[in-house]
Amino acid sequence: MTDTPLKTAREARQVAHEYHEATGFPTQVVFDEAHNVLPDGEVESDNPVKKMLHEDRDKALKVVIATQDPSDLEYTPIKQCKYWVWVGEWAVFHDGFLRYFSIPRDDLPTEPYQYVVFDKRMNVLHRAETQEVYG
């Protein structure tokens, strides 16, 4: 939790770069409530999360973006995502997101603890069920 999500994202990016430079190992940065770092509307070019998605693969930086409502996100930078994991059943407020990415509702989970993994072209790669504690 932070009151300054973009500042914190910039700092996390810097730490990840320094760690990779010092060790050669990959790093992973996880953002929950992603709408705070990828706001709706045009994402400014110096947005650190956008830069992580577009520029930092060569630095072995992996980014996980989590949200309860993907329609809150600016879609352009997140098209760079390699995988999508959809957890839980879809709701009406997901319709815009489903239309934007041409995801058939039949591909989505129908129970709260099911999940589906999609590739960047929204092809289903894996289906399974998780335990309630992880849902």
C-alpha positions in Angstrom: 0.0 0.0 0.0 1.2 3.4 -0.9 -0.2 6.9 -1.2 2.2 7.6 -4.2 1.8 4.5 -6.5 3.7 6.0 -9.5 6.6 7.1 -7.3 6.7 3.7 -5.7 6.6 2.0 -9.1 9.6 4.2 -10.2 11.5 3.2 -7.1 10.6 -0.5 -7.6 11.8 -0.3 -11.2 15.1 1.2 -10.1 15.6 -1.5 -7.5 14.8 -4.2 -10.0 17.4 -2.8 -12.5 20.1 -2.5 -9.9 19.5 -6.0 -8.7 19.6 -7.4 -12.2 22.8 -5.5 -13.0 24.5 -6.7 -9.8 23.4 -10.4 -9.9 22.2 -11.1 -13.5 19.1 -12.7 -12.0 15.6 -11.8 -13.1 13.2 -9.8 -10.9 9.5 -9.6 -10.6 7.3 -6.6 -9.6 3.7 -7.2 -8.6 1.1 -4.4 -8.8 -2.3 -4.9 -7.2 -5.1 -2.4 -7.8 -3.5 -1.7 -11.1 -5.7 1.1 -12.0 -3.6 3.2 -9.6 -0.5 2.8 -11.8 -2.2 2.4 -15.2 -5.0 4.9 -15.0 -7.9 4.9 -17.5 -7.2 7.2 -20.4 -3.9 7.9 -22.1 -1.0 6.7 -20.0 1.8 9.3 -20.0 5.0 8.2 -21.7 7.1 8.4 -18.5 4.8 6.0 -16.6 7.1 3.5 -14.9 4.7 0.6 -15.3 4.3 1.3 -19.0 8.1 1.4 -19.3 8.4 -1.9 -17.5 6.0 -3.5 -19.9 7.6 -2.1 -23.0 11.2 -1.6 -22.3 12.4 -3.9 -19.5 12.2 -7.4 -20.9 15.9 -7.3 -21.8 16.6 -6.6 -18.1 14.8 -9.8 -17.1 12.1 -7.8 -15.4 8.7 -9.6 -15.1 5.6 -7.6 -14.2 2.4 -8.9 -12.7 -0.6 -6.6 -12.9 -3.7 -7.5 -10.8 -7.1 -5.9 -10.7 -10.6 -6.9 -9.9 -12.0 -4.9 -12.8 -9.8 -4.9 -15.9 -12.1 -2.4 -17.6 -10.5 0.2 -15.3 -7.2 -0.1 -17.1 -5.8 1.7 -20.1 -5.6 -1.2 -22.6 -2.7 -0.1 -24.9 0.2 -0.9 -22.6 -1.3 -4.1 -21.2 -1.5 -5.6 -24.7 2.2 -6.3 -24.1 1.3 -8.8 -21.5 2.4 -12.3 -22.4 -0.2 -14.1 -20.3 -3.6 -13.3 -18.7 -4.9 -15.2 -15.8 -8.7 -14.8 -15.2 -9.8 -16.0 -11.7 -13.4 -16.4 -10.9 -16.6 -16.0 -12.8 -17.2 -13.0 -15.0 -19.7 -10.3 -14.2 -21.6 -7.8 -16.4 -19.1 -5.1 -15.7 -16.5 -7.1 -17.6 -18.4 -6.9 -20.9 -16.4 -3.9 -22.3 -13.2 -5.7 -21.6 -14.5 -9.0 -23.1 -15.6 -7.1 -26.3 -12.3 -5.2 -26.6 -10.2 -8.4 -26.5 -12.8 -10.6 -28.3 -13.0 -13.1 -25.5 -15.9 -15.4 -25.7 -17.7 -15.8 -22.4 -17.6 -19.6 -22.9 -13.8 -19.4 -22.3 -14.2 -17.8 -18.9 -14.6 -19.5 -15.5 -18.1 -20.2 -14.3 -17.3 -20.8 -10.6 -15.5 -18.5 -8.1 -12.4 -20.6 -7.7 -11.8 -21.6 -11.3 -9.2 -19.9 -13.4 -8.2 -19.8 -17.0 -4.8 -18.8 -18.4 -4.8 -17.0 -21.8 -1.9 -16.1 -24.1 -1.5 -12.6 -25.5 -3.8 -13.5 -28.4 -6.4 -14.6 -25.9 -6.2 -18.3 -26.7 -6.9 -20.6 -23.7 -3.7 -22.3 -22.5 -4.9 -23.9 -19.3 -8.0 -24.3 -17.1 -8.1 -25.5 -13.5 -9.5 -24.8 -10.1 -7.8 -23.3 -7.2 -8.5 -23.6 -3.5 -10.7 -21.2 -1.7 -7.8 -19.8 0.3 -6.1 -18.7 -3.0 -9.2 -17.4 -4.7 
